[in-house]
Amino acid sequence: MSSRSIASGTGVGDPGYSRQKGHLASEAAFGFANAGPAARACEQQTDEIRQPAAGFPEQCSAARNGIPQFPHLETKFHMMTLGATLYVQDSKSAAAFYCQAFNMTVGYNALHPDGTYLHAELEKDGHSIFAVSESPDTATRKAMLAADQPTMSLGLSLADNDALQHAYESLIEGGRVLRPIGSLPWSPRAADVVDRYGVCWYLYVSQHRPD
């Protein structure tokens, strides 16, 4: 239920590459892409007989064990994250509202000429959690407040029951309760609400079960 981060290798090459005997794993998974002469030397050998190529014994030996090692290459890893921007009317008031509800602060921000937020990042413990931007649209807010089940919600993990209770009570002012605070198989306390700005929230306290 919560946002998760996925580490993935990046590189140039065919991510479907693999040896039948398991000598080499996917290039994408090991950052083995574009490995140059050493990899090509290993490639020239058969699947059944993989003797170290002349000049590259250590690299080919490592490749046979499924761990390609080319220290002259820089392997880069990317941490995938999911960002959220709330497009709301009266963004300055909305930012203050969310800071109070979630005990956050406004971090990096840029303003429109009229003083509203073009982009404002709301932070918790030095980390950006989501952003707020000004929007003149009121139809979407009204639709979200009227919907029995909005098409999406933002899942926010709170530190403890007190933090969840505070956020819940703040968000329902001028908003609507979809599911009051209660327990779920994966959380001892959780709730679904739509706030006054038309944003649907899934609030929960995590525990040692799959989120």
Secondary structure as a PSIPRED ss2 file (coil, helix, strand):
# PSIPRED VFORMAT (PSIPRED V4.0)

   1 M C   1.000  0.000  0.000
   2 S C   1.000  0.000  0.000
   3 S C   1.000  0.000  0.000
   4 R C   1.000  0.000  0.000
   5 S C   1.000  0.000  0.000
   6 I E   0.000  0.000  1.000
   7 A E   0.000  0.000  1.000
   8 S E   0.000  0.000  1.000
   9 G E   0.000  0.000  1.000
  10 T C   1.000  0.000  0.000
  11 G C   1.000  0.000  0.000
  12 V C   1.000  0.000  0.000
  13 G C   1.000  0.000  0.000
  14 D C   1.000  0.000  0.000
  15 P C   1.000  0.000  0.000
  16 G C   1.000  0.000  0.000
  17 Y C   1.000  0.000  0.000
  18 S C   1.000  0.000  0.000
  19 R C   1.000  0.000  0.000
  20 Q C   1.000  0.000  0.000
  21 K C   1.000  0.000  0.000
  22 G C   1.000  0.000  0.000
  23 H C   1.000  0.000  0.000
  24 L C   1.000  0.000  0.000
  25 A C   1.000  0.000  0.000
  26 S C   1.000  0.000  0.000
  27 E H   0.000  1.000  0.000
  28 A H   0.000  1.000  0.000
  29 A H   0.000  1.000  0.000
  30 F H   0.000  1.000  0.000
  31 G C   1.000  0.000  0.000
  32 F C   1.000  0.000  0.000
  33 A C   1.000  0.000  0.000
  34 N C   1.000  0.000  0.000
  35 A C   1.000  0.000  0.000
  36 G C   1.000  0.000  0.000
  37 P H   0.000  1.000  0.000
  38 A H   0.000  1.000  0.000
  39 A H   0.000  1.000  0.000
  40 R H   0.000  1.000  0.000
  41 A H   0.000  1.000  0.000
  42 C H   0.000  1.000  0.000
  43 E H   0.000  1.000  0.000
  44 Q C   1.000  0.000  0.000
  45 Q C   1.000  0.000  0.000
  46 T C   1.000  0.000  0.000
  47 D C   1.000  0.000  0.000
  48 E C   1.000  0.000  0.000
  49 I C   1.000  0.000  0.000
  50 R C   1.000  0.000  0.000
  51 Q C   1.000  0.000  0.000
  52 P C   1.000  0.000  0.000
  53 A C   1.000  0.000  0.000
  54 A C   1.000  0.000  0.000
  55 G C   1.000  0.000  0.000
  56 F C   1.000  0.000  0.000
  57 P H   0.000  1.000  0.000
  58 E H   0.000  1.000  0.000
  59 Q H   0.000  1.000  0.000
  60 C H   0.000  1.000  0.000
  61 S H   0.000  1.000  0.000
  62 A H   0.000  1.000  0.000
  63 A H   0.000  1.000  0.000
  64 R H   0.000  1.000  0.000
  65 N C   1.000  0.000  0.000
  66 G C   1.000  0.000  0.000
  67 I C   1.000  0.000  0.000
  68 P C   1.000  0.000  0.000
  69 Q C   1.000  0.000  0.000
  70 F C   1.000  0.000  0.000
  71 P C   1.000  0.000  0.000
  72 H C   1.000  0.000  0.000
  73 L C   1.000  0.000  0.000
  74 E C   1.000  0.000  0.000
  75 T C   1.000  0.000  0.000
  76 K C   1.000  0.000  0.000
  77 F E   0.000  0.000  1.000
  78 H E   0.000  0.000  1.000
  79 M E   0.000  0.000  1.000
  80 M E   0.000  0.000  1.000
  81 T C   1.000  0.000  0.000
  82 L C   1.000  0.000  0.000
  83 G C   1.000  0.000  0.000
  84 A C   1.000  0.000  0.000
  85 T E   0.000  0.000  1.000
  86 L E   0.000  0.000  1.000
  87 Y E   0.000  0.000  1.000
  88 V E   0.000  0.000  1.000
  89 Q C   1.000  0.000  0.000
  90 D C   1.000  0.000  0.000
  91 S H   0.000  1.000  0.000
  92 K H   0.000  1.000  0.000
  93 S H   0.000  1.000  0.000
  94 A H   0.000  1.000  0.000
  95 A H   0.000  1.000  0.000
  96 A H   0.000  1.000  0.000
  97 F H   0.000  1.000  0.000
  98 Y H   0.000  1.000  0.000
  99 C H   0.000  1.000  0.000
 100 Q H   0.000  1.000  0.000
 101 A H   0.000  1.000  0.000
 102 F H   0.000  1.000  0.000
 103 N C   1.000  0.000  0.000
 104 M C   1.000  0.000  0.000
 105 T E   0.000  0.000  1.000
 106 V E   0.000  0.000  1.000
 107 G E   0.000  0.000  1.000
 108 Y E   0.000  0.000  1.000
 109 N E   0.000  0.000  1.000
 110 A E   0.000  0.000  1.000
 111 L E   0.000  0.000  1.000
 112 H C   1.000  0.000  0.000
 113 P C   1.000  0.000  0.000
 114 D C   1.000  0.000  0.000
 115 G C   1.000  0.000  0.000
 116 T C   1.000  0.000  0.000
 117 Y E   0.000  0.000  1.000
 118 L E   0.000  0.000  1.000
 119 H E   0.000  0.000  1.000
 120 A E   0.000  0.000  1.000
 121 E E   0.000  0.000  1.000
 122 L E   0.000  0.000  1.000
 123 E E   0.000  0.000  1.000
 124 K E   0.000  0.000  1.000
 125 D C   1.000  0.000  0.000
 126 G C   1.000  0.000  0.000
 127 H E   0.000  0.000  1.000
 128 S E   0.000  0.000  1.000
 129 I E   0.000  0.000  1.000
 130 F E   0.000  0.000  1.000
 131 A E   0.000  0.000  1.000
 132 V E   0.000  0.000  1.000
 133 S E   0.000  0.000  1.000
 134 E E   0.000  0.000  1.000
 135 S C   1.000  0.000  0.000
 136 P C   1.000  0.000  0.000
 137 D C   1.000  0.000  0.000
 138 T C   1.000  0.000  0.000
 139 A H   0.000  1.000  0.000
 140 T H   0.000  1.000  0.000
 141 R H   0.000  1.000  0.000
 142 K H   0.000  1.000  0.000
 143 A H   0.000  1.000  0.000
 144 M H   0.000  1.000  0.000
 145 L H   0.000  1.000  0.000
 146 A H   0.000  1.000  0.000
 147 A C   1.000  0.000  0.000
 148 D C   1.000  0.000  0.000
 149 Q C   1.000  0.000  0.000
 150 P C   1.000  0.000  0.000
 151 T C   1.000  0.000  0.000
 152 M C   1.000  0.000  0.000
 153 S C   1.000  0.000  0.000
 154 L E   0.000  0.000  1.000
 155 G E   0.000  0.000  1.000
 156 L E   0.000  0.000  1.000
 157 S E   0.000  0.000  1.000
 158 L E   0.000  0.000  1.000
 159 A C   1.000  0.000  0.000
 160 D C   1.000  0.000  0.000
 161 N H   0.000  1.000  0.000
 162 D H   0.000  1.000  0.000
 163 A H   0.000  1.000  0.000
 164 L H   0.000  1.000  0.000
 165 Q H   0.000  1.000  0.000
 166 H H   0.000  1.000  0.000
 167 A H   0.000  1.000  0.000
 168 Y H   0.000  1.000  0.000
 169 E H   0.000  1.000  0.000
 170 S H   0.000  1.000  0.000
 171 L H   0.000  1.000  0.000
 172 I C   1.000  0.000  0.000
 173 E C   1.000  0.000  0.000
 174 G C   1.000  0.000  0.000
 175 G C   1.000  0.000  0.000
 176 R E   0.000  0.000  1.000
 177 V E   0.000  0.000  1.000
 178 L E   0.000  0.000  1.000
 179 R E   0.000  0.000  1.000
 180 P E   0.000  0.000  1.000
 181 I E   0.000  0.000  1.000
 182 G E   0.000  0.000  1.000
 183 S E   0.000  0.000  1.000
 184 L E   0.000  0.000  1.000
 185 P C   1.000  0.000  0.000
 186 W C   1.000  0.000  0.000
 187 S E   0.000  0.000  1.000
 188 P E   0.000  0.000  1.000
 189 R E   0.000  0.000  1.000
 190 A E   0.000  0.000  1.000
 191 A E   0.000  0.000  1.000
 192 D E   0.000  0.000  1.000
 193 V E   0.000  0.000  1.000
 194 V E   0.000  0.000  1.000
 195 D C   1.000  0.000  0.000
 196 R C   1.000  0.000  0.000
 197 Y C   1.000  0.000  0.000
 198 G C   1.000  0.000  0.000
 199 V C   1.000  0.000  0.000
 200 C E   0.000  0.000  1.000
 201 W E   0.000  0.000  1.000
 202 Y E   0.000  0.000  1.000
 203 L E   0.000  0.000  1.000
 204 Y E   0.000  0.000  1.000
 205 V E   0.000  0.000  1.000
 206 S C   1.000  0.000  0.000
 207 Q C   1.000  0.000  0.000
 208 H C   1.000  0.000  0.000
 209 R C   1.000  0.000  0.000
 210 P C   1.000  0.000  0.000
 211 D C   1.000  0.000  0.000
